[in-house]
């Protein structure tokens, strides 16, 4: 396994780690060090990779950064009663070009996902999500991306990729592997009407900040259906963050962003998780602590994953059928977890992206709405997307 492009965790962080209590996370995880090299990944479920690349930030002015403060804070936390083994593989430094960095990240993610190890990427600019997405080209046929962000980041795909326009490249560049794109926590005044209309016309999903804050459980099904989750720290309200990290007075609070991280962890499908737009400042403690707690909740979620989406054995689920207008909707409820799914029928007469009946995560509320003759919006969008 060639991870030659990964640099070890700094001696400063390792020295700090030696002073921690033996029960602390930093003393329990496998760490890439100068002395011992890349750790053995046997039995590892989650691998942390820092990516020190921010040159495609639209506001880039030559600044460099490191993740020492984040690691020091994360290592000092105490694990839950987990049986999940975590490794910190160190950092990918800036390549000769940004494309070189993308290639290194894509290679690392591809190797890890093939080994059933979930990479957690802590990065500079969020355009790194594009490299994360391209790592799936040889892994699965269709990819679902969830972006926790105040903006859609669609941008103009004909222009060079930037951290505020990378989704345009994901949608329009070959190979076309994107099935669904969803944004959690978007704020309308940061997005042009054209982008909002484009999201609707492509049948992509978007959850406004107000909706998410009113009912955080609303986003669980879309995270349950995601392969890649990308978090932009500018989606967090300014009062929760350090001085250089502040972006907007409105945004998700610390509790909400940690709940989202945990939902992503619990999802059986999420196979890579990224936190982006980290900008260190002198009063850095609060941002590094928030990132550390997000990592903690994601790992906690992974530790409590339950395989509840196998509907071949009738003992493990209940099936409900409702009629909405002339449409028969079939719902499934897991007896293990109480989570709900709705069936998307296979449409043989259209150019179908799905090869068979497939199940879409949904909520109990979707079933109750269907009983009142209302079609669930996620189901409608999935059907429309499938026929485009």
C-alpha positions as CSV (number, residue, x, y, z in Angstrom):
1,X,0.0,0.0,0.0
2,X,1.6,3.2,-1.2
3,X,0.9,6.1,1.2
4,X,4.2,7.8,0.5
5,X,2.5,11.2,0.0
6,X,1.4,11.2,3.7
7,X,3.5,13.2,6.2
8,X,3.6,12.0,9.8
9,X,1.9,13.8,12.7
10,X,4.2,16.5,14.1
11,X,6.6,15.9,17.0
12,X,4.9,18.8,18.8
13,X,1.5,17.0,18.8
14,X,3.2,13.7,19.8
15,X,5.0,15.3,22.7
16,X,1.7,16.8,23.9
17,X,0.1,13.4,23.5
18,X,2.6,11.7,25.8
19,X,1.4,14.0,28.7
20,X,-2.2,12.9,28.3
21,X,-4.0,10.4,30.6
22,X,-3.6,6.8,29.4
23,X,-7.4,6.7,28.8
24,X,-7.4,9.6,26.4
25,X,-8.2,9.1,22.7
26,X,-4.6,10.0,21.6
27,X,-3.2,7.2,23.6
28,X,-5.7,4.6,22.1
29,X,-5.5,5.3,18.4
30,X,-2.8,4.3,15.9
31,X,-0.7,7.3,14.8
32,X,1.6,7.8,11.8
33,X,4.9,9.0,13.3
34,X,8.3,9.8,11.8
35,X,9.9,7.1,14.0
36,X,7.4,4.3,13.3
37,X,6.0,5.2,9.9
38,X,2.4,4.4,8.7
39,X,0.7,2.2,11.3
40,X,-0.6,-1.2,10.5
41,X,-4.2,-0.8,9.3
42,X,-5.3,-4.3,10.3
43,X,-8.6,-4.0,12.3
44,X,-8.8,-0.2,11.7
45,X,-12.3,1.1,10.9
46,X,-11.7,4.8,10.6
47,X,-8.6,6.7,9.3
48,X,-8.1,10.5,9.8
49,X,-6.2,12.4,7.0
50,X,-5.4,16.1,7.1
51,X,-5.1,17.9,3.8
52,X,-3.2,21.1,3.9
53,X,-4.5,22.5,0.6
54,X,-6.3,25.8,0.3
55,X,-5.1,27.3,-3.0
56,X,-8.5,27.0,-4.7
57,X,-10.2,29.1,-1.9
58,X,-11.6,32.2,-3.7
59,X,-10.0,34.3,-0.9
60,X,-6.6,32.6,-1.0
61,X,-3.8,35.0,-0.3
62,X,-0.9,32.6,0.2
63,X,-1.7,31.6,3.7
64,X,-0.5,28.2,5.0
65,X,-1.9,26.3,8.0
66,X,-1.5,23.1,10.0
67,X,-3.8,20.9,12.0
68,X,-1.7,20.7,15.2
69,X,-4.4,22.4,17.4
70,X,-7.2,20.2,16.1
71,X,-5.1,17.1,16.8
72,X,-4.1,18.2,20.3
73,X,-7.7,18.9,21.2
74,X,-9.0,15.7,19.6
75,X,-6.4,13.5,21.2
76,X,-7.2,14.9,24.7
77,X,-10.9,13.8,24.5
78,X,-11.9,10.5,26.1
79,X,-13.5,7.8,23.9
80,X,-16.9,6.3,24.5
81,X,-17.2,2.5,25.1
82,X,-16.3,1.9,21.5
83,X,-14.9,-1.1,19.7
84,X,-14.0,1.0,16.7
85,X,-10.3,1.2,16.0
86,X,-9.1,4.7,14.7
87,X,-5.9,5.6,13.0
88,X,-4.4,9.1,12.3
89,X,-2.5,8.8,9.0
90,X,-1.0,12.3,9.2
91,X,-1.2,14.9,6.4
92,X,-1.2,15.4,2.7
93,X,0.8,18.5,2.1
94,X,0.3,20.8,-0.9
95,X,1.4,19.2,-4.1
96,X,3.3,20.9,-6.9
97,X,-0.1,21.8,-8.2
98,X,-3.6,21.5,-6.7
99,X,-4.3,18.6,-9.1
100,X,-1.4,16.8,-7.5
101,X,-3.0,17.2,-4.1
102,X,-6.3,16.0,-5.5
103,X,-4.6,12.9,-7.0
104,X,-3.0,12.1,-3.6
105,X,-6.3,12.5,-1.8
106,X,-8.2,10.5,-4.4
107,X,-5.7,7.7,-4.2
108,X,-5.7,7.6,-0.4
109,X,-9.6,7.6,-0.2
110,X,-9.8,4.9,-2.9
111,X,-7.3,2.6,-1.0
112,X,-9.1,3.1,2.3
113,X,-12.7,2.6,1.1
114,X,-11.6,-0.6,-0.7
115,X,-10.3,-1.9,2.6
116,X,-13.6,-1.0,4.3
117,X,-11.9,1.8,6.3
118,X,-13.9,5.1,6.5
119,X,-11.6,8.1,5.8
120,X,-12.2,11.3,7.7
121,X,-10.7,14.2,5.8
122,X,-9.9,17.5,7.7
123,X,-9.1,20.0,5.1
124,X,-8.5,23.4,3.9
125,X,-10.8,24.4,1.1
126,X,-14.0,22.5,0.3
127,X,-13.2,21.9,-3.3
128,X,-11.3,18.9,-2.0
129,X,-14.8,17.2,-2.0
130,X,-14.3,17.0,-5.8
131,X,-11.3,14.7,-5.3
132,X,-13.2,12.8,-2.7
133,X,-16.0,12.2,-5.2
134,X,-13.6,11.2,-8.0
135,X,-12.2,8.5,-5.7
136,X,-15.5,6.7,-6.1
137,X,-15.2,6.4,-9.9
138,X,-13.9,2.8,-9.6
139,X,-15.8,1.9,-6.4
140,X,-19.6,2.3,-7.0
141,X,-21.8,3.2,-10.0
142,X,-23.9,6.0,-8.4
143,X,-22.8,8.4,-5.6
144,X,-24.9,10.4,-3.2
145,X,-23.3,13.5,-1.8
146,X,-24.6,15.5,1.2
147,X,-23.1,19.0,1.7
148,X,-23.6,20.7,5.1
149,X,-23.2,24.3,3.9
150,X,-24.8,27.7,3.8
151,X,-24.3,27.7,0.0
152,X,-25.0,25.2,-2.8
153,X,-21.5,25.7,-4.3
154,X,-22.8,25.0,-7.8
155,X,-21.0,27.8,-9.5
156,X,-20.1,28.0,-13.2
157,X,-18.6,24.6,-14.3
158,X,-16.9,26.2,-17.3
159,X,-14.6,28.2,-15.0
160,X,-11.7,26.7,-13.0
161,X,-12.7,24.9,-9.9
162,X,-13.0,26.9,-6.7
163,X,-14.2,26.1,-3.2
164,X,-17.6,27.9,-3.9
165,X,-18.2,26.2,-7.3
166,X,-17.0,22.6,-7.2
167,X,-20.4,21.0,-7.3
168,X,-20.8,22.3,-10.9
169,X,-17.8,20.1,-11.9
170,X,-19.2,17.1,-10.0
171,X,-22.5,17.4,-11.9
172,X,-21.2,18.1,-15.4
173,X,-17.9,16.4,-15.7
174,X,-17.5,12.8,-17.0
175,X,-17.8,10.1,-15.8
176,X,-21.3,11.0,-14.5
177,X,-21.6,9.2,-11.2
178,X,-23.7,11.6,-9.2
179,X,-27.2,10.3,-8.4
180,X,-28.3,12.7,-5.6
181,X,-26.9,15.9,-4.2
182,X,-28.4,17.4,-1.0
183,X,-27.5,20.6,0.9
184,X,-28.2,20.8,4.6
185,X,-28.5,24.2,6.3
186,X,-28.5,26.5,3.3
187,X,-29.3,30.2,3.8
188,X,-31.3,31.7,1.0
189,X,-29.6,35.1,0.9
190,X,-26.2,33.4,0.2
191,X,-27.6,31.7,-3.0
192,X,-28.7,33.3,-6.3
193,X,-32.2,32.6,-7.5
194,X,-30.7,30.9,-10.5
195,X,-28.8,28.4,-8.3
196,X,-32.0,27.7,-6.2
197,X,-34.0,27.1,-9.5
198,X,-31.2,24.9,-10.8
199,X,-31.3,22.7,-7.6
200,X,-35.1,22.4,-8.1
201,X,-34.8,21.5,-11.8
202,X,-32.2,18.8,-11.2
203,X,-34.5,17.4,-8.4
204,X,-31.6,17.8,-5.9
205,X,-32.6,18.2,-2.2
206,X,-32.1,21.3,-0.1
207,X,-32.9,21.8,3.6
208,X,-33.0,25.4,4.8
209,X,-31.3,26.4,8.0
210,X,-34.7,27.2,9.7
211,X,-36.1,23.8,8.8
212,X,-33.1,22.0,10.1
213,X,-33.0,24.0,13.4
214,X,-36.7,23.4,14.0
215,X,-36.4,19.6,13.5
216,X,-32.8,18.2,13.3
217,X,-34.3,14.7,12.8
218,X,-35.5,15.8,9.3
219,X,-32.0,15.3,7.9
220,X,-31.4,11.8,9.2
221,X,-32.9,10.0,6.1
222,X,-30.8,12.0,3.6
223,X,-27.7,11.3,5.7
224,X,-28.6,7.6,5.8
225,X,-28.7,7.6,2.0
226,X,-25.3,9.4,1.6
227,X,-22.0,7.9,0.5
228,X,-20.0,11.2,1.0
229,X,-20.7,13.8,3.6
230,X,-18.9,17.1,3.3
231,X,-19.1,19.8,6.0
232,X,-18.3,23.4,5.4
233,X,-17.4,25.1,8.7
234,X,-19.0,28.3,7.3
235,X,-22.3,26.6,7.9
236,X,-21.8,27.1,11.6
237,X,-22.9,30.4,13.2
238,X,-20.1,32.8,14.0
239,X,-20.6,32.9,17.7
240,X,-19.6,29.2,17.9
241,X,-16.2,29.8,16.3
242,X,-12.8,31.5,16.5
243,X,-12.2,34.9,15.1
244,X,-10.9,34.0,11.6
245,X,-13.5,31.3,11.3
246,X,-16.5,33.5,11.8
247,X,-18.6,33.8,8.6
248,X,-22.2,34.6,9.4
249,X,-24.2,35.5,12.6
250,X,-26.7,32.8,11.5
251,X,-25.9,29.1,11.1
252,X,-26.0,25.7,12.7
253,X,-25.1,25.7,16.4
254,X,-22.5,23.3,18.0
255,X,-25.2,20.9,19.1
256,X,-26.8,20.7,15.7
257,X,-23.5,20.2,13.8
258,X,-22.6,17.4,16.2
259,X,-26.0,15.8,15.8
260,X,-25.5,15.9,12.0
261,X,-22.0,14.3,12.4
262,X,-23.6,11.5,14.5
263,X,-26.3,10.9,12.0
264,X,-23.6,10.6,9.3
265,X,-21.7,8.1,11.5
266,X,-24.8,5.9,12.2
267,X,-25.6,5.7,8.4
268,X,-24.5,2.3,7.0
269,X,-23.8,3.9,3.6
270,X,-21.5,6.8,4.6
271,X,-18.0,5.7,3.6
272,X,-16.2,9.1,3.7
273,X,-16.7,12.2,5.9
274,X,-14.9,15.5,5.4
275,X,-14.7,18.8,7.5
276,X,-13.5,21.7,5.4
277,X,-12.7,25.4,5.5
278,X,-10.6,25.3,8.7
279,X,-8.8,28.6,9.2
280,X,-6.6,28.7,12.3
281,X,-6.4,31.9,14.3
282,X,-4.7,33.0,17.6
283,X,-7.8,32.2,19.6
284,X,-8.1,28.8,17.9
285,X,-9.3,26.7,20.9
286,X,-13.0,27.0,20.2
287,X,-12.9,25.9,16.5
288,X,-10.5,23.1,17.1
289,X,-12.7,21.9,20.0
290,X,-15.8,22.0,17.8
291,X,-14.1,20.0,15.0
292,X,-12.8,17.5,17.7
293,X,-16.3,17.0,19.1
294,X,-17.7,16.5,15.5
295,X,-15.1,13.8,14.9
296,X,-16.0,12.3,18.3
297,X,-19.7,12.1,17.4
298,X,-19.0,10.7,14.0
299,X,-16.9,7.9,15.4
300,X,-19.6,7.4,18.1
301,X,-22.2,7.0,15.3
302,X,-20.0,4.5,13.4
303,X,-19.6,2.5,16.5
304,X,-23.4,2.1,16.9
305,X,-24.1,1.2,13.2
306,X,-26.9,-1.4,12.9
307,X,-27.4,-3.5,9.8
308,X,-31.1,-2.9,9.5
309,X,-31.7,-2.5,5.7
310,X,-31.8,-6.1,4.7
311,X,-35.4,-6.8,3.8
312,X,-35.1,-10.4,2.7
313,X,-36.1,-11.8,6.1
314,X,-39.7,-10.9,7.1
315,X,-38.9,-11.3,10.8
316,X,-36.9,-8.1,10.7
317,X,-39.3,-5.6,9.2
318,X,-42.9,-4.6,8.8
319,X,-44.3,-3.7,5.4
320,X,-47.0,-1.0,4.9
321,X,-48.8,-0.2,1.6
322,X,-50.8,3.0,1.1
323,X,-52.6,4.5,-1.9
324,X,-51.9,8.1,-2.9
325,X,-54.1,9.0,-5.9
326,X,-53.5,6.1,-8.2
327,X,-50.0,5.4,-6.9
328,X,-49.3,2.5,-4.6
329,X,-46.6,3.5,-2.1
330,X,-44.8,0.7,-0.2
331,X,-43.1,1.5,3.1
332,X,-40.8,-0.7,5.2
333,X,-40.1,-0.2,8.9
334,X,-37.1,-2.0,10.6
335,X,-38.0,-3.9,13.7
336,X,-34.4,-3.5,14.9
337,X,-34.1,0.3,14.8
338,X,-37.6,1.7,13.9
339,X,-36.1,3.4,10.9
340,X,-38.3,3.8,7.8
341,X,-37.8,3.3,4.0
342,X,-40.0,3.8,0.9
343,X,-39.7,1.7,-2.2
344,X,-38.8,3.4,-5.5
345,X,-40.3,1.3,-8.3
346,X,-38.2,0.2,-11.2
347,X,-39.4,2.1,-14.3
348,X,-38.6,-0.2,-17.3
349,X,-39.7,2.3,-19.9
350,X,-37.3,5.1,-19.1
351,X,-33.5,5.4,-19.2
352,X,-33.2,4.1,-15.7
353,X,-30.3,4.8,-13.4
354,X,-31.6,2.1,-11.0
355,X,-31.3,-1.5,-12.1
356,X,-34.0,-2.8,-9.7
357,X,-36.5,-1.7,-7.1
358,X,-34.6,0.3,-4.6
359,X,-35.3,1.6,-1.1
360,X,-35.1,5.3,-0.1
361,X,-34.7,6.2,3.5
362,X,-37.6,8.3,4.8
363,X,-39.3,9.2,8.1
364,X,-42.4,7.9,10.0
365,X,-43.9,11.3,9.1
366,X,-43.6,10.5,5.4
367,X,-45.7,7.4,6.0
368,X,-48.3,9.4,8.0
369,X,-48.4,12.1,5.2
370,X,-48.9,9.3,2.6
371,X,-51.9,8.0,4.6
372,X,-53.3,11.5,4.2
373,X,-52.9,11.3,0.4
374,X,-49.7,13.4,0.2
375,X,-46.7,12.1,-1.9
376,X,-43.4,12.4,0.1
377,X,-41.2,14.9,-1.6
378,X,-38.0,12.7,-1.4
379,X,-39.8,9.9,-3.2
380,X,-41.1,12.3,-5.9
381,X,-37.7,13.8,-6.5
382,X,-36.1,10.3,-6.7
383,X,-38.7,9.2,-9.2
384,X,-38.2,12.3,-11.3
385,X,-34.4,12.1,-11.1
386,X,-34.6,8.5,-12.3
387,X,-36.6,9.4,-15.4
388,X,-34.5,12.4,-16.5
